Amino acid sequence: QVQLVESGGGLVQTGGSLRLSCAASGRTFSSSAMAWFRQAPGKGRSFVSSINWSGDTTYYTDNVKGRFTISRDNAKNTVDLQMNNLTPEDSAVYYCRQGAYTQAIPFTGTGCWGQGTQVTVSS
C-alpha cells in the first residue's frame, strides 16, 4: 500500500513563506503524477497544484499561480510545495495525492489520503 506523509506546515504571518514536503512509499512514485490539495474548516478538499511523473510539467489554480511552486525528487520519493506571499485565505490542511496516470492534467487521484499538514496564516 502507498503511504503519504506530509510535513512542513506551521504558523506564519501574512506575506510569509512555508515549504511543504510529502514523502511517498513505493516504487510506483516515479511513474505517477502527484498533486497537492487543501481543506479549510467546514469545506471539502480543493485541488491546488499538480506535477507530472518526470517533473517537467506543472499546473496551478489561478489563486496560487505565481506564489506557489510544486516540485519533485524521484530519487527521494518526495514532492514539495513552496508557498510564498501567503495570505489568511491559504490557511488549510494540505494533503498530497498520488495520480493514477503520468500526466499532470487531467489529474486523477488514486489510493488513500494521508493525515495532511496544517498551515495557518495570521493577518
Stockholm file with secondary structure:
# STOCKHOLM 1.0

chainA/1-123         QVQLVESGGGLVQTGGSLRLSCAASGRTFSSSAMAWFRQAPGKGRSFVSSINWSGDTTYYTDNVKGRFTISRDNAKNTVDLQMNNLTPEDSAVYYCRQGAYTQAIPFTGTGCWGQGTQVTVSS
#=GR chainA/1-123 SS CCCEEEECCEEEETTCCEEEEEEECSTTGGGSCEEEEEECTTSCCEEEEEECTTSSCEEECTTTBTTEEEEEETTTTEEEEEECSCCGGGCEEEEEEEESSSCSSSCCEESCCCCCEEEEEEC
#=GC SS_cons         CCCEEEECCEEEETTCCEEEEEEECSTTGGGSCEEEEEECTTSCCEEEEEECTTSSCEEECTTTBTTEEEEEETTTTEEEEEECSCCGGGCEEEEEEEESSSCSSSCCEESCCCCCEEEEEEC
//
